[in-house]
Amino acid sequence: MVSCAFTRKEERRFRDLLSLGLQGATVLEAGYWQEMSQENVETVRRFFDRWNRGDREIRADEVDPELELHSQIMGGVVRGVDGLQAWFLEIEQQFEEWQQHIAEVRELDRDRLLVIGEIHLRGRGSKVEFDQPMAWLMDFRDGRLLRLETFVHRSEALDAAGLQD
């Protein structure tokens, strides 16, 4: 039997992993999961940072070619990189400003994140500004965003993620 010394934070994280269904998982597997989900968290943070600077480039190492986006703000379903680029263009045409702010990131499993925050918008023609609470449920495949659902109500996002407030 191998013994490991965990910090309290690591022990809590490992217990959380076990409670999420990793019974029988090895410490190595748990570490892999944490590493993969952390990479996904960093991908999301980089994307939001770039977005807020006005960079709408879609990077092949961050977006799966089979991406599917379900947007409550803009409506409808967007598929693929071309669809995502068209969605970005529509946003640019309608909004002079669209800032995304992260308040919390929940790692649901190795390939799934729930991001909670808000967006700040200013209409291109109207110049009307408003803040909207938002949540983004994100699924990844091989470290690239595969599915994105946006929610304007936190409770709906939590329900979709199988969580309670």
C-alpha positions as CSV (number, residue, x, y, z in Angstrom):
1,M,0.0,0.0,0.0
2,V,1.3,3.5,-0.9
3,S,0.8,6.2,1.6
4,C,0.6,9.9,0.6
5,A,0.7,13.1,2.7
6,F,-2.0,15.5,1.5
7,T,-2.5,19.1,2.5
8,R,-5.9,19.8,3.9
9,K,-6.9,21.4,0.6
10,E,-5.7,18.4,-1.4
11,E,-7.5,16.1,0.9
12,R,-10.7,18.0,0.5
13,R,-10.3,18.0,-3.3
14,F,-9.6,14.2,-3.3
15,R,-12.6,13.6,-1.1
16,D,-14.7,15.7,-3.5
17,L,-13.4,13.7,-6.4
18,L,-14.4,10.5,-4.6
19,S,-17.8,11.8,-3.8
20,L,-18.3,12.6,-7.5
21,G,-18.0,9.0,-8.5
22,L,-14.3,8.2,-8.6
23,Q,-14.6,5.4,-6.1
24,G,-11.7,3.1,-6.7
25,A,-9.8,5.8,-8.6
26,T,-6.1,6.0,-8.0
27,V,-4.4,9.2,-6.8
28,L,-2.8,9.4,-10.3
29,E,-6.2,9.3,-12.0
30,A,-7.5,12.0,-9.6
31,G,-4.4,14.1,-10.3
32,Y,-5.0,13.7,-14.1
33,W,-8.6,14.8,-13.7
34,Q,-7.5,17.9,-11.7
35,E,-4.8,18.7,-14.3
36,M,-7.3,18.4,-17.2
37,S,-10.0,20.4,-15.5
38,Q,-7.4,23.1,-14.6
39,E,-6.3,23.3,-18.2
40,N,-10.0,23.8,-19.2
41,V,-10.3,26.5,-16.5
42,E,-7.2,28.3,-17.9
43,T,-8.6,28.0,-21.4
44,V,-11.8,29.7,-20.3
45,R,-10.0,32.5,-18.5
46,R,-7.7,33.1,-21.5
47,F,-10.7,33.2,-23.8
48,F,-12.7,35.6,-21.6
49,D,-9.6,37.9,-21.2
50,R,-9.1,37.9,-25.0
51,W,-12.8,38.5,-25.6
52,N,-12.8,41.5,-23.2
53,R,-9.8,43.0,-25.1
54,G,-11.8,42.7,-28.4
55,D,-10.0,39.7,-29.8
56,R,-12.6,37.4,-31.4
57,E,-10.1,35.0,-33.0
58,I,-11.2,31.4,-32.8
59,R,-8.2,29.2,-31.9
60,A,-8.1,25.6,-33.2
61,D,-6.5,24.4,-30.0
62,E,-9.3,25.8,-27.9
63,V,-12.5,25.1,-29.9
64,D,-13.6,21.6,-31.2
65,P,-14.6,21.7,-34.9
66,E,-17.9,20.1,-33.8
67,L,-18.7,22.9,-31.3
68,E,-22.4,23.4,-30.4
69,L,-23.5,26.6,-28.7
70,H,-26.9,27.2,-27.2
71,S,-27.4,30.9,-26.4
72,Q,-30.2,32.4,-24.4
73,I,-29.0,35.9,-25.1
74,M,-28.7,35.8,-28.8
75,G,-31.1,32.9,-29.3
76,G,-30.8,29.7,-31.2
77,V,-28.1,27.1,-31.7
78,V,-24.8,27.6,-33.4
79,R,-22.8,24.7,-34.8
80,G,-19.1,24.5,-35.8
81,V,-16.4,27.0,-36.1
82,D,-18.0,28.8,-39.0
83,G,-21.2,29.1,-37.0
84,L,-19.3,30.5,-34.0
85,Q,-17.6,33.1,-36.2
86,A,-20.9,34.2,-37.6
87,W,-22.3,34.4,-34.1
88,F,-19.3,36.6,-33.1
89,L,-20.0,38.9,-36.1
90,E,-23.7,39.2,-35.1
91,I,-22.6,40.3,-31.6
92,E,-20.2,42.8,-33.1
93,Q,-23.0,44.2,-35.3
94,Q,-25.5,44.6,-32.4
95,F,-23.3,45.6,-29.5
96,E,-20.6,48.2,-29.2
97,E,-19.4,46.7,-25.9
98,W,-19.8,43.1,-24.6
99,Q,-17.6,42.3,-21.6
100,Q,-17.7,39.0,-19.8
101,H,-16.8,38.7,-16.1
102,I,-16.2,35.5,-14.2
103,A,-17.3,35.4,-10.6
104,E,-17.0,31.7,-10.0
105,V,-15.8,28.5,-11.8
106,R,-17.1,25.1,-10.7
107,E,-15.3,22.1,-12.0
108,L,-18.1,19.5,-12.4
109,D,-15.8,16.8,-13.8
110,R,-12.7,16.5,-15.9
111,D,-14.4,17.8,-19.0
112,R,-17.2,20.0,-17.7
113,L,-17.2,23.4,-16.1
114,L,-19.9,25.8,-14.8
115,V,-18.9,29.4,-15.1
116,I,-21.0,32.0,-13.2
117,G,-20.6,35.7,-13.7
118,E,-22.1,38.5,-15.7
119,I,-21.9,40.4,-18.9
120,H,-21.9,44.1,-19.5
121,L,-23.5,45.3,-22.7
122,R,-23.8,48.5,-24.6
123,G,-26.1,48.6,-27.7
124,R,-24.4,49.7,-30.9
125,G,-27.2,52.0,-32.1
126,S,-29.1,52.8,-28.8
127,K,-26.0,53.2,-26.6
128,V,-28.1,51.7,-23.8
129,E,-25.9,49.9,-21.2
130,F,-26.9,47.1,-18.9
131,D,-25.4,44.3,-16.8
132,Q,-26.9,40.8,-17.1
133,P,-26.1,37.9,-14.8
134,M,-24.9,35.0,-16.8
135,A,-23.8,31.4,-16.5
136,W,-21.9,29.3,-19.0
137,L,-22.1,25.5,-18.9
138,M,-19.1,24.2,-20.9
139,D,-18.2,20.7,-22.1
140,F,-14.7,20.0,-23.4
141,R,-13.2,17.2,-25.5
142,D,-9.5,16.7,-25.6
143,G,-9.0,20.1,-24.0
144,R,-11.2,22.0,-26.6
145,L,-14.6,23.5,-26.1
146,L,-17.2,21.1,-27.5
147,R,-20.5,22.4,-26.1
148,L,-21.5,25.7,-24.6
149,E,-24.8,26.6,-23.1
150,T,-25.5,30.1,-21.8
151,F,-28.0,31.0,-19.2
152,V,-29.4,34.2,-17.9
153,H,-30.7,32.6,-14.7
154,R,-28.3,31.0,-12.3
155,S,-30.9,28.5,-11.1
156,E,-31.4,27.2,-14.7
157,A,-27.6,26.8,-15.1
158,L,-27.4,24.9,-11.8
159,D,-30.3,22.7,-12.8
160,A,-28.7,21.9,-16.2
161,A,-25.5,21.0,-14.4
162,G,-27.4,18.8,-11.9
163,L,-26.6,21.1,-9.0
164,Q,-28.6,22.9,-6.3
165,D,-28.0,26.5,-5.2
